């Protein structure tokens, strides 16, 4: 799966391209009743190739549904109205389409690392396949019509997950937020707007969609991404000036992950973040970056239960989480 792999530099975690689309002659999602929603599902089901499957949220158990949030395949807000919403997923989950979130369709393509083009190709192919069968709501002047005016125009958002522990440690994130905003880029937490940067992972994305081509949006986001990565590398070099302190911190985190007998999600995220940085900077040489990425996904409560194939209360999860991490690392 794409979300178990990571970019070469270890800083760019994953890329997402999302298209917001609405179907002509259908009410916007917030005005729909269940029958309207079912009609929309019937229109869209079966259009896509690549063995994509439509699942109504009401038919998905809570653990599986919340695991989709943990993998960033759907938004947390999307899970709040199960009766009128559905999701379409392909086999490797590189395509996820939320039906009736804020718009009729939130078409999302994903890739590991900073491969924006690959994510774009996945999302665009699905957008075009649906557009051949159903007419999108558009305006001659404003482009694609969306529930929120900020998405009107191309309706495209490009998002990249970046691991920025050094910039966070040195207190440069606030300045980074201000600088990015001047270029029309938003920097948010791990799960988007109004969320914290768990594991020092931040999401950067374009704010402007109107009056810009897809290529211009991707180029702008990629340019800012490269600048942020450069700043993060510079910040890491500052931290590494105290070599003993840096290496000690990294190895203590690795030791905790390897030998702890119980660990909660928050503590696991903290140590995984430090170990990630240690691998990227060559301090840790015998642990694969993709293995740490896999662990980072599977330590979340619902993913852990799916990985271990059993339902658990919080205390038991903390014990089983540590066992899972030890098994992977030792």
C-alpha positions in Angstrom: 0.0 0.0 0.0 1.2 3.5 -0.8 0.8 4.7 2.8 3.4 2.1 4.0 6.1 3.8 1.9 7.9 7.1 2.3 9.9 9.5 0.1 13.6 9.3 -0.4 14.5 12.2 1.8 12.3 11.0 4.7 10.7 14.4 5.0 7.9 14.2 2.4 5.6 11.5 3.7 2.8 11.5 1.1 1.0 13.5 -1.6 -2.7 13.9 -2.3 -4.6 15.6 -5.1 -8.3 16.2 -4.6 -11.0 17.4 -7.0 -14.2 18.9 -5.6 -17.1 18.2 -8.0 -20.9 18.4 -8.0 -23.3 16.8 -10.3 -25.6 19.0 -12.3 -29.4 18.9 -11.3 -28.7 17.2 -7.9 -29.2 19.2 -4.7 -26.1 20.0 -2.8 -25.3 17.4 -0.1 -26.5 19.6 2.9 -30.0 19.8 1.2 -30.3 16.1 0.4 -32.5 13.5 2.1 -31.6 9.8 2.2 -33.5 9.1 -1.1 -31.6 11.8 -2.9 -28.4 10.4 -1.6 -29.2 6.8 -2.7 -30.1 8.1 -6.2 -26.7 9.7 -6.4 -25.0 6.5 -5.3 -26.8 4.5 -7.9 -25.8 7.0 -10.7 -22.1 6.8 -9.7 -21.7 3.1 -8.7 -20.1 1.1 -11.4 -18.8 4.1 -13.5 -15.2 3.7 -12.4 -12.7 1.1 -13.6 -9.8 -0.4 -11.7 -12.1 -2.5 -9.5 -13.2 0.5 -7.4 -15.9 -0.3 -5.0 -18.7 1.9 -3.5 -19.3 1.4 0.2 -22.1 3.1 2.1 -20.8 4.4 5.4 -23.8 2.8 7.2 -22.6 -0.6 6.0 -19.0 -0.1 7.4 -18.2 -1.1 11.0 -16.8 1.7 13.3 -13.3 0.2 13.5 -12.9 0.0 9.7 -14.4 3.4 9.2 -12.1 5.1 11.7 -9.1 3.3 10.2 -9.9 5.1 6.9 -9.6 8.4 8.8 -6.3 7.2 10.4 -5.0 6.5 6.9 -6.2 9.9 5.6 -8.5 8.2 3.1 -11.5 10.1 4.4 -12.0 13.1 6.7 -13.1 12.8 10.3 -16.0 15.1 9.5 -17.1 12.7 6.8 -18.0 10.1 9.4 -20.6 12.2 11.2 -23.5 11.4 8.8 -23.5 7.8 7.8 -26.9 7.6 6.3 -26.3 9.9 3.4 -22.6 9.3 2.7 -20.5 6.7 0.9 -16.9 6.1 -0.1 -15.4 4.6 -3.3 -12.0 2.9 -2.9 -9.9 1.0 -5.3 -7.8 -2.0 -4.5 -4.7 -0.3 -3.2 -6.5 2.7 -1.7 -4.6 5.1 -4.0 -8.1 6.4 -5.0 -10.7 7.5 -2.5 -13.8 9.3 -3.4 -16.0 10.7 -0.6 -19.6 11.0 -1.7 -21.7 13.8 -0.1 -19.1 15.3 2.2 -19.3 19.0 1.5 -19.7 18.4 -2.2 -21.2 15.4 -4.1 -17.7 14.2 -5.0 -14.3 14.6 -3.3 -12.1 12.7 -5.7 -8.7 12.0 -4.1 -5.6 10.5 -5.6 -2.7 9.4 -3.3 1.0 8.6 -3.6 3.9 8.1 -1.2 6.6 10.7 -0.9 6.4 13.9 -3.0 5.1 12.3 -6.2 2.4 14.9 -6.8 2.1 14.0 -10.5 1.3 10.4 -9.7 -1.4 11.4 -7.3 -2.8 13.9 -9.9 -2.9 11.2 -12.6 -4.9 8.9 -10.3 -7.5 11.5 -9.3 -7.7 13.0 -12.8 -8.4 9.7 -14.4 -11.3 9.1 -12.0 -12.6 12.6 -12.5 -12.6 12.2 -16.3 -14.3 8.8 -16.1 -17.2 10.1 -14.1 -17.4 13.3 -16.2 -18.0 11.2 -19.3 -21.1 9.7 -17.8 -22.4 12.5 -15.6 -22.4 16.3 -16.2 -20.6 18.4 -13.6 -22.1 21.6 -12.3 -20.1 24.5 -13.8 -20.3 28.2 -14.5 -18.9 29.9 -17.5 -17.2 32.6 -15.4 -16.5 30.7 -12.1 -15.6 27.3 -13.3 -16.6 24.2 -11.2 -19.3 25.1 -8.7 -18.7 23.9 -5.1 -20.5 24.2 -1.8 -17.6 26.4 -0.4 -16.5 29.4 -2.5 -12.9 28.7 -1.8 -13.0 25.6 -3.9 -14.7 27.2 -6.9 -12.7 27.4 -10.0 -10.5 24.3 -10.7 -11.8 22.7 -7.5 -8.3 21.2 -7.0 -6.3 20.9 -3.8 -2.8 19.6 -3.7 -1.7 18.4 -0.2 1.7 17.1 0.9 2.5 15.6 4.3 5.8 16.8 5.6 7.8 15.6 8.7 9.2 18.8 10.3 10.6 18.0 13.8 13.6 20.3 13.6 11.6 23.4 12.5 9.2 22.6 15.3 11.9 22.1 17.9 13.6 25.4 17.0 10.3 27.3 17.1 10.2 28.3 13.4 6.8 26.9 12.5 4.9 30.2 13.3 7.1 32.1 10.9 6.7 29.4 8.3 2.9 29.7 8.5 3.1 33.4 7.9 5.5 33.0 4.9 3.5 30.2 3.3 0.3 32.2 3.6 1.8 35.0 1.4 2.2 32.4 -1.4 -1.4 31.1 -1.0 -0.3 28.0 0.9 -1.9 26.7 4.1 0.0 24.7 6.7 -2.2 22.5 9.0 -1.9 19.6 11.4 -1.9 15.9 10.5 -5.6 15.6 9.9 -6.1 19.0 8.2 -7.7 22.2 9.4 -7.9 22.8 13.2 -5.8 19.7 14.1 -2.4 19.3 15.7 0.8 18.2 14.0 1.0 14.7 15.6 4.4 13.2 15.2 5.6 16.6 13.9 3.8 15.9 10.6 2.2 18.9 8.8 0.0 19.1 5.8 0.7 21.9 3.3 -1.9 22.7 0.6 -2.9 25.4 -1.8 -5.6 27.8 -0.7 -6.4 29.3 -4.1 -8.2 27.4 -6.9 -9.9 30.0 -9.0 -8.0 31.5 -12.0 -5.2 28.9 -11.9 -4.6 25.8 -14.1 -3.9 22.4 -12.5 -0.3 22.7 -13.6 0.1 26.1 -12.0 -1.3 24.9 -8.7 1.0 21.8 -8.6 4.0 23.9 -9.6 3.3 26.4 -6.8 2.8 23.8 -4.1 5.9 21.9 -5.2 8.0 25.0 -5.1 6.9 25.8 -1.5 7.4 22.2 -0.5 11.0 22.2 -1.7 11.6 25.4 0.1 10.2 24.0 3.4 12.2 20.8 3.0 15.4 22.9 2.5 14.6 24.8 5.7 14.0 21.6 7.6 17.3 20.2 6.5 19.0 23.4 7.6 17.3 23.2 11.0 18.4 19.6 11.4 22.0 20.6 10.7 21.7 23.1 13.6 20.4 20.4 16.0 23.2 18.1 14.9 25.8 20.6 15.9 25.5 19.0 19.4 26.2 15.6 18.0 26.2 13.7 21.3 22.9 15.2 22.4 21.3 14.6 19.0 22.4 11.0 18.8 21.5 10.3 22.4 18.0 11.6 21.9 17.6 9.5 18.7 18.9 6.3 20.3 16.8 6.7 23.4 13.7 6.9 21.3 14.7 3.8 19.4 15.4 2.0 22.7 11.9 3.0 24.0 10.3 1.6 20.8 12.3 -1.6 20.9 11.9 -2.4 24.6 8.8 -0.7 26.1 6.2 -3.0 27.6 3.3 -0.6 27.1 3.0 2.6 25.0 0.1 4.8 24.1 -0.4 6.4 20.7 0.9 9.8 21.6 4.1 8.5 23.1 4.6 6.2 20.1 4.2 9.1 17.7 6.8 11.1 19.6 9.4 8.4 19.5 8.6 7.4 15.9 9.2 11.1 14.9 12.6 11.1 16.5 13.6 7.8 15.0 12.4 8.9 11.5 14.7 11.9 11.8 17.6 9.7 13.0 17.2 7.4 10.0 17.1 10.3 7.6 20.2 11.8 9.1 22.2 8.6 9.1 22.3 8.1 12.9 20.3 4.9 12.6 21.6 2.6 9.9 19.9 -0.7 10.6 16.2 0.3 10.5 14.5 0.8 7.2 12.6 4.1 6.8 9.6 2.2 5.1 9.4 -0.1 8.2 9.1 3.0 10.5 6.4 4.4 8.1 4.5 1.1 8.3 4.7 1.1 12.1 3.6 4.8 12.2 0.4 3.9 10.4 -0.4 0.7 12.3 0.1 2.1 15.9 -3.2 4.1 15.6 -6.0 2.5 17.7 -8.2 1.2 14.8 -5.4 0.3 12.5 -3.7 -1.7 15.3 -6.9 -3.7 15.9 -7.2 -4.4 12.2 -3.5 -5.4 12.0 -3.8 -7.7 15.0 -7.3 -8.9 14.1 -8.8 -8.3 17.5 -10.9 -5.7 19.3 -9.3 -4.2 22.4 -9.9 -1.7 25.1 -7.4 1.2 25.5 -5.3 -0.4 28.2 -4.9 -3.6 26.3 -4.1 -1.7 23.1 -1.2 0.1 24.9 0.3 -3.4 25.8 -0.4 -4.9 22.4 1.0 -1.8 20.6 4.3 -2.2 22.3 4.4 -5.9 21.5 3.7 -5.1 17.8 6.4 -2.4 17.7 9.0 -4.7 19.4 8.2 -7.5 16.9 8.7 -5.3 13.9 11.9 -3.7 15.2 13.7 -6.7 16.9 
